[in-house]
Amino acid sequence: MTVTARERLIEAAVEAFAEKGFTATTTRDIASRAGMSPAAVYVHHDSKESLLFSVSLSGHRAALEVIEQAAAAETDPAARLAGMVHDFSAWHASNSRVGRIVQYEFHALTPEHRAEIADLRRAIESQMQEVIADGVARGVLDVGDLSGTARALLSLSIDLLRWFSPHGSQRPEDIARLHADLALRMTRPAP
């Protein structure tokens, strides 16, 4: 499969943003990593921020898809919740460079782009809230603060980006299983 110039630029931007952060990365850095001239960046993107937005949009859409597929895979609310947390954590660990960028470079987006990404973030949180609310309604989950619990469970996955290393001793699957287990312990009624 042939990689297009646009895809090479996106991959190079991910590498540069993950390594240096958005602010410290220049379009020259990105172009160099992509094996292109600095002017080539502007053929495909009007700014460094538009490259960041492309990465962020793609990453958030992928994360939302992961959550939606996990929510649809089960009917039991507890199993749905565990699956969602498991898959969301596995995705973040397996895509830690992109995850780090989309979570921690949000402030660097333009107000219009931040608004679009914020909509995707709300959709992810809404999926989690719906499953928790269903579990509470059916009596299989016990949660006093629906939105706070949804954010806390999503934060398990997002926060792993601070410390997870793909070269470390923990595998994404191990972390995902742990987080799914913790999610159930946090939300199940006391015996």
QUIZIFEN-V657539 format. One record per residue. N is the residue number from 1. RES is the residue in three letters. PSI is psi in whole degrees, 0 to 359 (* if undefined). BURIAL is b if it has 16 or more other C-alpha atoms within 10 Angstrom, else e. Layout:
# QUIZIFEN-V657539
n & res & psi & burial
N & RES & PSI & BURIAL
N & RES & PSI & BURIAL
This chain:
# QUIZIFEN-V657539
n & res & psi & burial
1 & MET & 130 & e
2 & THR & 132 & e
3 & VAL & 128 & e
4 & THR & 164 & e
5 & ALA & 320 & b
6 & ARG & 315 & b
7 & GLU & 321 & e
8 & ARG & 321 & b
9 & LEU & 319 & b
10 & ILE & 314 & b
11 & GLU & 318 & b
12 & ALA & 321 & b
13 & ALA & 318 & b
14 & VAL & 312 & b
15 & GLU & 311 & b
16 & ALA & 314 & b
17 & PHE & 321 & b
18 & ALA & 323 & b
19 & GLU & 314 & e
20 & LYS & 343 & e
21 & GLY & 159 & b
22 & PHE & 311 & b
23 & THR & 318 & e
24 & ALA & 349 & e
25 & THR & 136 & b
26 & THR & 162 & b
27 & THR & 332 & b
28 & ARG & 318 & e
29 & ASP & 313 & b
30 & ILE & 312 & b
31 & ALA & 318 & b
32 & SER & 316 & e
33 & ARG & 330 & b
34 & ALA & 356 & b
35 & GLY & 35 & e
36 & MET & 170 & e
37 & SER & 155 & e
38 & PRO & 327 & b
39 & ALA & 334 & e
40 & ALA & 331 & b
41 & VAL & 317 & b
42 & TYR & 351 & e
43 & VAL & 325 & e
44 & HIS & 335 & e
45 & HIS & 139 & b
46 & ASP & 349 & e
47 & SER & 168 & e
48 & LYS & 323 & b
49 & GLU & 325 & b
50 & SER & 330 & b
51 & LEU & 315 & b
52 & LEU & 317 & b
53 & PHE & 318 & b
54 & SER & 315 & b
55 & VAL & 315 & b
56 & SER & 317 & b
57 & LEU & 313 & b
58 & SER & 315 & e
59 & GLY & 316 & b
60 & HIS & 322 & b
61 & ARG & 319 & b
62 & ALA & 317 & e
63 & ALA & 320 & b
64 & LEU & 319 & b
65 & GLU & 320 & e
66 & VAL & 313 & b
67 & ILE & 315 & b
68 & GLU & 317 & b
69 & GLN & 319 & e
70 & ALA & 321 & b
71 & ALA & 326 & b
72 & ALA & 348 & e
73 & ALA & 342 & e
74 & GLU & 161 & e
75 & THR & 330 & e
76 & ASP & 126 & e
77 & PRO & 320 & b
78 & ALA & 318 & b
79 & ALA & 322 & b
80 & ARG & 313 & b
81 & LEU & 311 & b
82 & ALA & 318 & b
83 & GLY & 319 & b
84 & MET & 313 & b
85 & VAL & 317 & b
86 & HIS & 306 & b
87 & ASP & 324 & b
88 & PHE & 319 & b
89 & SER & 316 & b
90 & ALA & 319 & b
91 & TRP & 314 & b
92 & HIS & 321 & b
93 & ALA & 319 & b
94 & SER & 337 & b
95 & ASN & 43 & b
96 & SER & 326 & b
97 & ARG & 311 & b
98 & VAL & 317 & b
99 & GLY & 316 & b
100 & ARG & 317 & b
101 & ILE & 309 & b
102 & VAL & 331 & b
103 & GLN & 322 & e
104 & TYR & 356 & b
105 & GLU & 15 & b
106 & PHE & 318 & b
107 & HIS & 338 & e
108 & ALA & 351 & e
109 & LEU & 155 & b
110 & THR & 160 & e
111 & PRO & 320 & e
112 & GLU & 317 & e
113 & HIS & 322 & b
114 & ARG & 320 & b
115 & ALA & 319 & e
116 & GLU & 319 & e
117 & ILE & 322 & b
118 & ALA & 324 & e
119 & ASP & 318 & e
120 & LEU & 321 & b
121 & ARG & 319 & e
122 & ARG & 324 & e
123 & ALA & 321 & b
124 & ILE & 312 & b
125 & GLU & 323 & b
126 & SER & 319 & e
127 & GLN & 316 & b
128 & MET & 316 & b
129 & GLN & 318 & b
130 & GLU & 317 & b
131 & VAL & 319 & b
132 & ILE & 315 & b
133 & ALA & 320 & b
134 & ASP & 317 & e
135 & GLY & 322 & b
136 & VAL & 314 & b
137 & ALA & 326 & e
138 & ARG & 356 & e
139 & GLY & 13 & e
140 & VAL & 347 & b
141 & LEU & 149 & b
142 & ASP & 102 & b
143 & VAL & 126 & b
144 & GLY & 325 & e
145 & ASP & 96 & e
146 & LEU & 307 & b
147 & SER & 321 & b
148 & GLY & 321 & e
149 & THR & 318 & b
150 & ALA & 314 & b
151 & ARG & 319 & b
152 & ALA & 317 & e
153 & LEU & 319 & b
154 & LEU & 326 & b
155 & SER & 332 & e
156 & LEU & 314 & b
157 & SER & 317 & b
158 & ILE & 320 & b
159 & ASP & 335 & b
160 & LEU & 341 & b
161 & LEU & 336 & b
162 & ARG & 325 & e
163 & TRP & 342 & e
164 & PHE & 138 & b
165 & SER & 127 & b
166 & PRO & 345 & e
167 & HIS & 4 & e
168 & GLY & 187 & e
169 & SER & 341 & e
170 & GLN & 136 & e
171 & ARG & 152 & e
172 & PRO & 320 & b
173 & GLU & 322 & b
174 & ASP & 315 & e
175 & ILE & 317 & b
176 & ALA & 317 & b
177 & ARG & 317 & b
178 & LEU & 312 & e
179 & HIS & 321 & b
180 & ALA & 317 & b
181 & ASP & 316 & e
182 & LEU & 321 & b
183 & ALA & 316 & b
184 & LEU & 320 & b
185 & ARG & 327 & e
186 & MET & 338 & b
187 & THR & 348 & b
188 & ARG & 148 & b
189 & PRO & 147 & e
190 & ALA & 142 & e
191 & PRO & * & e
